[in-house]
Amino acid sequence: MQNHFALFNLPQQFALDTLALDAAYREVQSKVHPDKFVAAPDAEKRVAMQWATRANEAYKTLKSPFLRAAYLCELHGVDLQVESNTSMPTAFLMQQMEWREALDDARDGHDMAALENLDKELRDAKRALLEKIASLLDSDQYQAAGEAVRQLMFLEKFGEEVGRVFEKLEA
């Protein structure tokens, strides 16, 4: 089975032309969308549905820098071990603890300004980590990129937590 990049006829790299991805996705969907197979035999309908589902999954993966980075690592044999490997560099863990304390303080004190500062710091950290991942992937350092992707997963989850605190404080 061809990979997601090949499905959309795009180069297999982290840097991606999102307009080209969007156009390629629309082209694939126009050929396999189930609505085009309403009068077709059941077997053709099933195949069209499978292709449409695959195109949706591939598009979602490539559209997200985080998912695209993880996918590229996996394509190059790097097992991210997201369920079993939680070891992280000490400095990263210390930063996480500081952010958690800041989040607790902002939530407990109903301090929107502190929460906004934390959110900005987190977005900056994610942006810097994505740049590092892009550089590692572009220089074929897939194992190191995989470790950075695992760190990004932590930041993504923490960002969701920050978002929930925002919602709670705004309510």
Secondary structure, 3 states (H helix, E strand, C coil): CCCHHHHCCCCCCCCCCHHHHHHHHHHHHHHHCHHHHCCCCHHHHHHHHHHHHHHHHHHHHHHCHHHHHHHHHHHCCCCCCCCCCCCCCHHHHHHHHHHHHHHHHHHHCCCHHHHHHHHHHHHHHHHHHHHHHHHHHHCCCHHHHHHHHHHHHHHHHHHHHHHHHHHHHHC
